[in-house]
Amino acid sequence: KMEDEEDEIEYEPEEFIVGEKSYSITTVAYLPIHVLMKNQGQGVEISGQKLWCGSLCIIQYLINYPTIVANSLVIELGAG
């Protein structure tokens, strides 16, 4: 493979379950750190196109312990 082909951002379908609901989204595939650094240097933003594991952990935790956020509005920003 040529280097440019290896550095292309690839997208893939991803499915996850939160509580009793199942979701399917298209997300950025795994990217090696050198590709992330190259894209950052070129001003390419991909972090908002990825479902990060930290987000899923927070969601599952709040489902398990709903009283923590009872009667509150919750927004998750950058839990990855």
N, C-alpha and C positions, 0 to 999 in steps of 0.2 A: 504494500500500500504506500501511496505517497503521503507525505506528512500532512498536507492540507486535508486529505480524506480522513485521516485519523483524528484531526482536530475539529471536524464538523460536529455540530450539536445534533444529537439524535433524540427523537421523541419516541415514547412507547406508551401503550395503554397500561394503566395500573388500576387494580381493583382493591378496595379496602372496606372493612366493615366497622361501623361505629354503632355501638349498642345493637339494635336489631335491624339496622338499615345497611344496605350494601351500596357502595358508590363506585363508579367507573369514570376515570379521568384520563386525559392524555398529559403526560408529564415528561420532563427532560430525563433522559436515560443517565446512567452513571457517567460522570465525567472525571477523568484524571486531573490532578491538581494543576499540571502544566497547561491544560486546556482552559481551566477556570482562570488562571493567571493571565493567559494570552487574551482571553475574552475581556477580562477586566481592563487590561491595558488598551483595548480597542473600544472601550465604552459599551460593550455588549452586556446587557443585564439578563440573567437567566434565573436568578434565585427565586423570583416570584412565579416561575413556571415549574417549580418542583414541589411535590408534596414531601416535606421533610419529616423524618421519623419523630422529631420532637413534638410536632403538631399532633400526631396520632397519639403519642404518650399523654399529652395534656388532655386531649379529648377523652381518652379512656379513663384517666384519673378522675376527671370531673363527672363522668358517668357513674363511676364507682362511689364517689363521694359528693353527691349533688348539693349537700347542705353548705359546702364551702362557698358556692356561688349563688345560693338561693336568693331570690329577689334582687339580683344584680344583672347588669348588662356585661357581657364578656366579649372582648375582642383579642384575638391572638395575633401578635405582630412579631414575626421573626423568631419563632420558637426553634428553628433548626439549629 
